[in-house]
Amino acid sequence: FIGENSVSVLIRIRNIERELICPVCKELFTHPLILPCQHSVCHKCVKELFLLYHEDSVTEVGSESSNPGSPRSVGFGSPSIERIDRLVRSGRKRSSLTPRITTFPCPGCQCDIDLGERGVNGLFRNFTLETIVERYRQAARAATAIMCDLCKPPPQEATKSCMDCKASYCNECFKIHHPWGTPKAQHEYVGPTTNFRPKVLMCPEHEMEKVNMYCEMCRRPVCHLCKLGGSHANHRVTSMSSAYRILKEKLAKSIHYLISKEDQVKTQIFELEHLIEQTESNGQNARKEADAQFERLFKILEERQECITQSIEDSRLSRLEKLRSQVEEYQGMLENSGLVGYAQEVLKETDQSCFVQTAKELHTRVQKATESLKTFCPAAHPSFQEFVLDVSKEEDLLCDLSFTKAGTGVPVIKKKCCQVYNESLICWEQPGDTLPVDHYVLEYRKLEKDDDSPWQISEEVHSSSTVISDLDTNSVYSFRVKGCRNTVCSPYSKEVSFHTPPAPVFRFLFDDKCGYNTEHLNVNKKRDSVECVAGFSLLLGAERIHVGCYTSLDYIIGDTGITKGKHFWAFQIDPHSYLVKVGVASDAKLQEWLHNPRDISSPRYDQDSGHDSGSEDTSFDLLQPFTLVAVGMRKFFIPKGSSATSNDYPNRALPMPDSIGICLDYDRSKVTFYDVDHMKCLYERQVDCSGTMYPAFALMGSGGVHLEEFLTVKRVEYPDDT
C-alpha cells in the first residue's frame, strides 16, 4: 500500500528523472563523480571513457580498495577489470619515458577534462546527487519494503538504517545492537535506505584530511594541506560555511526567479507545443504536396509516353503499308503474274478496235513499271532514327530535382510605406526569386512595459498590404507576417514596431476658399497637397526689381475645425522648401486677420530681424490668430523663449523630420509637435483655444506641404455629452 504522501513524492521525484540520467550510459547515476567542469558521470563510465580515449594510460587498478579510509572507495570496485586484464595480457604497457596523457572530452559539454596525475582517484563523489538518485529509486519501488539485515528468517521490514553501521534494522534489532549507554547509541540513523554514504567528505589528494575550504578558482572543496602547500597554494579560497551560504543563496535566488516566471515558462511551453503541432502538420502537408508534384510528373510522363509511342506506331504501320504495296507492284512485273500476265493476255486480242481501247491504258502502266525498275527506290525507309528520344537534359533536371532554395520566401515589411495611427496600414513585399504565395497571415501585438501581450492574428490577406483597426493610442505595436503556399508557410518576417500617435487621427483637406491666394499657392485636385509658386505679377515686374524686397507669408487652413477633444494629424514638407510654418489657427481672430491685414511686410514684425525692441512681439503674438512653428531649409526651428531650449541657434534648429505630426488637445489648450517616424515630441506650448480651431499652414518662397493619406475618410463626429 502506498500512501498519498508517497505518491506525491513519487510524482515529484519522477518529474526530475531527466536530471538523474548519466550522459554516457543513459541510465540512473551509479556512484557519480564530479568532473572539473562540474558535470557528473558514473564512476564506471568515467573509467570506460578514460580507457576508450587512452588505453595506454591505465594505472593503479584497484587503488581505491587500497585506501579504506577514502570515502570514494565505499561500496564499489573497478568495473573494468576484464578489459584491463586484456590490455595487460596483450602486452600493451606504457613506457616510463612516455608522457602520461590524462585528458578526455566531457560527455556533457565536450570540454577537455584533465584528471591530472591522480586520474580518476582525484575526483569527488557527488553525494548529493547520489542521495537524490537513491531517493528516486526508493520512490520508484515504494511498494517493495527494505528488510532488516540482522533478523533471522523471515526478516522483518526495516524501520531505520544506521549510517555508521551501514545496515538496516527493524525496531527490535536496532534496540539490541544499539543499546542505551553504549557508543553505538550515538550512531547516526535515518529512515530505511540502501544508500550509505560517508559522514565526512575527505580530500582526494590527502586521504586522511577532511575538506573544510572551497577553492573559488577551481570551484571545488579542498583541505587545509591543499591550501598550505598543495596544488591550491596560490588560489583564492573561502571557508566551507561561507561557500555553503553563498552558493545556497544563489541557488535559492535562481530557483525563486524561475518559479516567479512560471507563467512565462508555461506560455513559452505552449508556444513550443504549438510549433511542434505546426511542424507536424506542415511536414505532413509538405509531403502530400511533394507526392502530388510527383504524381503530376508521372501523369505528364505517361501522357507523353502514350503520345510518342502512338506516333511511332502510326509511322511503322504507314511504312509497312507502303513497302507491302511496292512489293505487290514489283511482283506484278513477273511473268505470268500481275501486270505482265495481264499484258500477255491482252496481246492475244485480235480485234484491233478492242485491243486499241485496252492497250492504251495498259501501255502507260507498263511504262511506269519500266521506269520504276530502272530507278529503284523503296517506298519507305526502315530507319526510325528520327524517333530516337534525347532525354539527357530531362535526366539532368530529374537528377537535380530538389526543393527550391528560395521556397516561399520570408516577406519583408516595408516600414516606410506603413502608416500606423488608430488604424494601421501595413505593407510588405515578397523577396525576388521566390515562389508566389497563395495568401499572407499578419500577426500583431501590443508591447506592454511589464510583459508582452499575445499575438493577434488577422484574416487571410491575398495582397501585399492590409488594414488593422481599433489600435490603442500612444502605444507600441509589433507586427510580423508570413506567406503561405498551399499548406506550407514561410517563417515569420522580422518583427517591426510602430508607435501609435497620442490621439485619434483627424481628417481634413486644404480649404481653397478662406484666405486662399491663388497667385502664390497651388492646391491639387484632391486638396491634400499645396505648393508655393512665384506669382505671375511678380514675374511681369521683374525688370523693375533692382534691390531685395521682403515677401509676406501666404496662409492656408484646413476645411474642418475642432471644437473639443484631442486630435492628431500628420504631413510631409518638401525637403527643398524655403520657409513653411505649421500649426493651428482660431476662427475667432481669423476673419478679422484676413479682412484687416497688418503690415506684416515690415521688418518690425519679424521677430528674428533684430529691428524690434521686444514690445511689438507680445502685441503681435496676441493679435494674430495663428500658433505656428517654422520649418525650412531642412531644419525644424524651436521658437525663441521656449523652456525646452536656449535662444542659441544650434539648440533651436533641429533636423527636419521626414514626417511631422501635430496633436491639438482642445480641452487642455495645448498643441504639440512630433517627429512621426519615432513619435518623439519636438515642441509643445499652450494655445488660446477660443472658438473653432483649424489646422493652419503658411508658405513663403518655393516649397510644398503634403497631407498624410490617412486610412479613414470619416469626418470628425463628436458624441453627445451625457
Phi, psi and omega in degrees: 000133180247123180287169180298322180297318179295322179296316180296320177296318179300316180295316181295319180291320181294335179292340181252020185300325183296336178280350185253011183260131177290133181290350182263300184272351179059028176236174178300143181303139172235114184050062184293143176248146180266119176282161179303337179274007176078005173274154181249142179219146177303147179302316179298318182292325178299315180293322178297318177297318181299317179291324182296317184271332183217078182291339183269008182247019181283128180217164175046062176294127179074022180294332180292324180290342178278353179243080184295341181278348181282132180292340181283349183267004185276124165088359177204155177241195181284128180273002189241030184297314182299318181291321179294321178298320178299316180296320181292318181294330180284356177081011181275094182245146181279130177290146180294340179269350181280127179296136183280124179262125186234030181245151174201156182284140176291131180292346181270315183239358178066014175283147178290128181253122177255114182275350180075189184293330182280348178063223181296334182294344181271006182261146176276146168282139178272086185293326179297313178295321180298320179294318180295320178297318179295321177296323177294317179298319180294320179295324181290329179246040184300333180287342180262115183281153173274126185267157179292138182276345187244357178291148171284151180300140354282138182290152177269162177291133181287144177244343181216156173229130180268123182285337178278318179278343182056051180210158179252145186225150165275177184298317182293314181294325179296320178294323181292316186269354177227063183292153179294145178086003179246161179301330181292339178293342180269002180295153178275127179233150181226183175294169183304129182206160173249004181255106181249097180263156179299152181285330184235137177276123183259155180287131180290336179272329179233091191301334184268001183252140176276146175282130181223006178223167182230121179279117182286336181282316181270347180056055179205153178290144179223165175260177184289333178291326176297323180284324185287312184213011182267204184288351181249023186298320184258013180268156177276125182236161176223164181293155182295322179295320179293316178297321178299314182294314183295311182294324179293320178296317179297315181295317180296321179295318179295319179295320179298321179296317179296319179295321180293337180261025183298320179296319179294320178297317179297321178297317180292324175297318178299318179296319179294319177297322176296321177295323178297315178298317179296319179299315178298313181294313181295324177297315178295320180294321179296321178294317178300318180294320178297317177299319179296322178297316179293323177299320177296319178296317179299318181296318178298316179296319179296319178295317179293322178298316179296319181294316183291315179296326177293321177296318179295317181295319178297318179294321180297313182295321180295318180293318179299320179297318179294316182293318179296322177296321178294323178297316179297321179297318182286328176296332177291344178279351181283153181295140178064023178209147172063225185295318182295316179297320179295321180294322179297323179290325179293325179297340179282350180290132182256340178285120186296314182295318178293321180298312180299320181300323184267324188289332182301308183290325181291323179296321177299317181294321180292323177297319178296320178295323179294315178296321178295324180292323180290320181246070183294128177211122179301145181289340180210150180267137184282347183284140175246036184296328181288350179259011178283127181275136172256100184250019182296317179295318180295323177297318178297318180296319180291324177294326179272002181299121183204182178289140179295134180294326182285323183061207177282345178077150179267120180297157179237122178284125180273098188296324183289337180270350182277149176228120185237113176229220171289344164236152184232141171251112181253125181242147178212173179219153179267132180300153178289165179058035177233161180289146176293155181250158179277320180199169178241157174235119179258133177237147179211157177206155178271129181272112179270166179290315184277316185207157180274139177282162181292157179289139174253136187253130177277171175289165180301134182248128183255016175226185183262023177200158177203164182247131176248127184255170173060045173274147178286145178283156177052048181223159179254128179239143176249139183234147173209156185217150175223151179258147182232132176236117188057248180247008181254131182247147177281167171297163179290151175289170175294134182293137179236132183252145178225148178253120180286153182291166184284359182207163177296159183289138177252123185259130177202169174233168178289138178271113182266021180239311185284105176069018185277124180266104184289339181283329185252336184244142181232112179259134181287174184295326180284347181060031175244010179212138179225141179232146178261125182232160179289136179291149180294325179296328178292323179290324179294328181263020184295328183289344179268354182272117177240348179227162179292155178225160181264120183260139182276165177281148175250124187260150172209143184236173176281160183270001180231137183253169182237131178238355177193164174085188183237127187222155184225138172218160185221159183200168177239144179245133179304134182301330183276001184300137180281305179210124175226132176247136185229147178167223183226161179222148179258131181288344180296328181250351188292316182296317179298321182294317183286328182273335179233072183294145176275169178279069185283355175283350179288138177300340182292340178267000175271111186293342181254009185281336183085001181269348184265159179270352181106333182290329180289333184299315183293314181293323179295317181294326181286328183280326186285148181274358188257146168236102192233157174237136183276137176224135178173159179053040177063027179230151173245118188260122174283130181301152178295147178083005179288141180288343183283342182207168178276181181274004179290141182300314181302327181280337182271336184262111178254155175300138182289124178293158176296326180221132182249137178241148178233131177242120178252117174260095186297318184293328181260002179053054182221138176238137184229140181250136187233151162274108190295322184300322180250000183048051181253133179287124179264323185192143175217154180201163175283152181217146180279100180271077178253123182077212181268134180257138182237147168298134185231148180218148176221136183231147175214134185075193180287147179159173181200154178232134182231120180289146175294143178278087184295159185284325183258145178252012181288142173280165181289126177235129183259130177290152178292140177291137179237000000 
